[in-house]
Amino acid sequence: MSKEEVFRVRQVYGPSGTINMRTNGSKKSDAILSVGRWLGDVGINSWALTREQALIALDKLEAEANGILGGDVLAEKSGVLRHNYDNWHCDPEQDESNSAFVFRSIMNTRTYIANYPDTECFFVIVTAL
């Protein structure tokens, strides 16, 4: 693994506690997502984006041919962002081309974010690249 690779830690809460998942992120995807609120101070090496920021970021990620594996929804309570246990995912299908996966995962993510009922929440997007 090279120094240039960036790792994000995604915290997933389950019945047996917190599990930290590491997913690769590229410099390009990090540059796109960094318009959001940095979550490093709460142990997550990623950004939380408002709905508007997330939808704009999806356009840029699609232009970079970067699919979306999923993401988490965070709610702000007393100035602190916390997981509200809502999330989405999109797995590549067998024999699916990268371009088809990028298109499908971006569309699924865009639909999820645009239709999410809480307009004040934040989204953490996990990219494929």
C-alpha positions as a Markdown table, in Angstrom:
| # | Residue | x | y | z |
|---|---|---|---|---|
| 1 | Met | 0.0 | 0.0 | 0.0 |
| 2 | Ser | 1.4 | 3.4 | -1.0 |
| 3 | Lys | 1.7 | 6.5 | 1.1 |
| 4 | Glu | -0.7 | 8.2 | -1.4 |
| 5 | Glu | -3.6 | 5.9 | -0.4 |
| 6 | Val | -6.0 | 7.4 | 2.0 |
| 7 | Phe | -8.1 | 5.3 | 4.4 |
| 8 | Arg | -11.4 | 6.2 | 5.8 |
| 9 | Val | -12.7 | 4.6 | 8.9 |
| 10 | Arg | -16.4 | 3.9 | 8.9 |
| 11 | Gln | -18.0 | 3.1 | 12.2 |
| 12 | Val | -20.8 | 0.7 | 12.1 |
| 13 | Tyr | -22.8 | 0.1 | 15.3 |
| 14 | Gly | -24.3 | -3.3 | 15.9 |
| 15 | Pro | -25.6 | -5.4 | 18.8 |
| 16 | Ser | -22.1 | -6.2 | 19.9 |
| 17 | Gly | -20.8 | -2.7 | 19.8 |
| 18 | Thr | -18.8 | -0.6 | 17.3 |
| 19 | Ile | -17.0 | -2.1 | 14.3 |
| 20 | Asn | -14.5 | 0.1 | 12.4 |
| 21 | Met | -14.4 | -0.6 | 8.7 |
| 22 | Arg | -11.6 | 0.8 | 6.6 |
| 23 | Thr | -12.3 | 1.6 | 3.0 |
| 24 | Asn | -9.9 | 3.0 | 0.4 |
| 25 | Gly | -10.6 | 6.5 | -0.8 |
| 26 | Ser | -8.8 | 8.3 | -3.6 |
| 27 | Lys | -7.4 | 11.8 | -3.5 |
| 28 | Lys | -9.9 | 12.8 | -6.1 |
| 29 | Ser | -12.9 | 11.5 | -4.2 |
| 30 | Asp | -11.5 | 13.1 | -1.0 |
| 31 | Ala | -11.1 | 16.4 | -2.8 |
| 32 | Ile | -14.8 | 16.2 | -3.9 |
| 33 | Leu | -16.2 | 15.1 | -0.5 |
| 34 | Ser | -14.0 | 17.6 | 1.5 |
| 35 | Val | -16.6 | 20.3 | 1.0 |
| 36 | Gly | -18.4 | 18.7 | 3.9 |
| 37 | Arg | -17.9 | 18.8 | 7.6 |
| 38 | Trp | -14.7 | 16.9 | 8.7 |
| 39 | Leu | -15.5 | 14.0 | 11.1 |
| 40 | Gly | -11.9 | 13.3 | 12.2 |
| 41 | Asp | -12.6 | 14.8 | 15.6 |
| 42 | Val | -15.1 | 12.0 | 16.3 |
| 43 | Gly | -12.9 | 9.2 | 14.9 |
| 44 | Ile | -14.2 | 9.0 | 11.4 |
| 45 | Asn | -11.7 | 9.8 | 8.6 |
| 46 | Ser | -14.3 | 11.3 | 6.2 |
| 47 | Trp | -16.7 | 14.2 | 5.7 |
| 48 | Ala | -20.4 | 14.7 | 6.4 |
| 49 | Leu | -22.2 | 16.5 | 3.7 |
| 50 | Thr | -25.5 | 18.4 | 3.7 |
| 51 | Arg | -28.1 | 17.3 | 1.2 |
| 52 | Glu | -27.1 | 20.0 | -1.3 |
| 53 | Gln | -23.4 | 19.3 | -0.9 |
| 54 | Ala | -24.0 | 15.6 | -1.4 |
| 55 | Leu | -26.1 | 16.0 | -4.5 |
| 56 | Ile | -23.4 | 18.3 | -6.1 |
| 57 | Ala | -20.7 | 15.8 | -5.0 |
| 58 | Leu | -22.5 | 13.0 | -6.8 |
| 59 | Asp | -22.4 | 14.9 | -10.1 |
| 60 | Lys | -18.6 | 15.3 | -9.7 |
| 61 | Leu | -18.1 | 11.7 | -8.6 |
| 62 | Glu | -20.0 | 10.5 | -11.6 |
| 63 | Ala | -17.8 | 12.6 | -13.9 |
| 64 | Glu | -14.8 | 10.8 | -12.4 |
| 65 | Ala | -16.5 | 7.4 | -13.0 |
| 66 | Asn | -16.4 | 6.8 | -9.2 |
| 67 | Gly | -19.3 | 4.6 | -8.0 |
| 68 | Ile | -20.9 | 4.7 | -4.6 |
| 69 | Leu | -20.7 | 1.7 | -2.3 |
| 70 | Gly | -23.1 | 3.2 | 0.2 |
| 71 | Gly | -23.2 | 5.7 | 3.1 |
| 72 | Asp | -24.5 | 6.7 | 6.4 |
| 73 | Val | -26.9 | 9.3 | 7.7 |
| 74 | Leu | -25.9 | 11.5 | 10.6 |
| 75 | Ala | -28.1 | 13.8 | 12.6 |
| 76 | Glu | -26.9 | 16.8 | 14.6 |
| 77 | Lys | -27.9 | 16.9 | 18.2 |
| 78 | Ser | -26.6 | 19.7 | 20.5 |
| 79 | Gly | -23.9 | 20.6 | 17.9 |
| 80 | Val | -22.6 | 17.0 | 17.6 |
| 81 | Leu | -23.1 | 14.7 | 14.6 |
| 82 | Arg | -24.3 | 11.2 | 15.5 |
| 83 | His | -25.3 | 8.2 | 13.5 |
| 84 | Asn | -29.0 | 7.8 | 13.3 |
| 85 | Tyr | -28.7 | 4.2 | 12.1 |
| 86 | Asp | -30.0 | 4.9 | 8.6 |
| 87 | Asn | -27.8 | 3.9 | 5.7 |
| 88 | Trp | -27.8 | 2.6 | 2.2 |
| 89 | His | -25.6 | 0.4 | 0.1 |
| 90 | Cys | -25.1 | -0.5 | -3.5 |
| 91 | Asp | -23.0 | -3.6 | -4.4 |
| 92 | Pro | -21.7 | -4.2 | -7.9 |
| 93 | Glu | -23.6 | -7.0 | -9.6 |
| 94 | Gln | -22.0 | -10.0 | -11.2 |
| 95 | Asp | -20.7 | -9.2 | -14.7 |
| 96 | Glu | -21.7 | -5.5 | -14.3 |
| 97 | Ser | -19.5 | -3.1 | -16.1 |
| 98 | Asn | -17.9 | -0.3 | -14.2 |
| 99 | Ser | -19.8 | 2.3 | -16.1 |
| 100 | Ala | -23.1 | 0.5 | -15.4 |
| 101 | Phe | -22.2 | 0.2 | -11.7 |
| 102 | Val | -21.3 | 3.9 | -11.5 |
| 103 | Phe | -24.5 | 5.0 | -13.2 |
| 104 | Arg | -26.7 | 2.7 | -11.1 |
| 105 | Ser | -25.0 | 3.5 | -7.8 |
| 106 | Ile | -25.0 | 7.2 | -8.4 |
| 107 | Met | -28.7 | 7.1 | -9.3 |
| 108 | Asn | -29.6 | 5.0 | -6.2 |
| 109 | Thr | -27.6 | 7.3 | -4.0 |
| 110 | Arg | -29.1 | 10.4 | -5.5 |
| 111 | Thr | -32.7 | 9.0 | -5.1 |
| 112 | Tyr | -32.0 | 8.0 | -1.4 |
| 113 | Ile | -30.5 | 11.4 | -0.5 |
| 114 | Ala | -33.0 | 13.5 | -2.4 |
| 115 | Asn | -36.0 | 11.7 | -0.9 |
| 116 | Tyr | -34.6 | 11.4 | 2.7 |
| 117 | Pro | -37.3 | 12.9 | 4.9 |
| 118 | Asp | -35.0 | 14.8 | 7.3 |
| 119 | Thr | -33.8 | 17.9 | 5.4 |
| 120 | Glu | -31.4 | 18.9 | 8.2 |
| 121 | Cys | -29.3 | 15.6 | 8.3 |
| 122 | Phe | -25.8 | 14.9 | 6.9 |
| 123 | Phe | -24.6 | 12.2 | 4.6 |
| 124 | Val | -21.3 | 10.3 | 4.7 |
| 125 | Ile | -20.7 | 8.9 | 1.2 |
| 126 | Val | -18.5 | 5.8 | 0.7 |
| 127 | Thr | -17.0 | 5.7 | -2.7 |
| 128 | Ala | -15.7 | 2.7 | -4.7 |
| 129 | Leu | -12.5 | 4.5 | -5.6 |
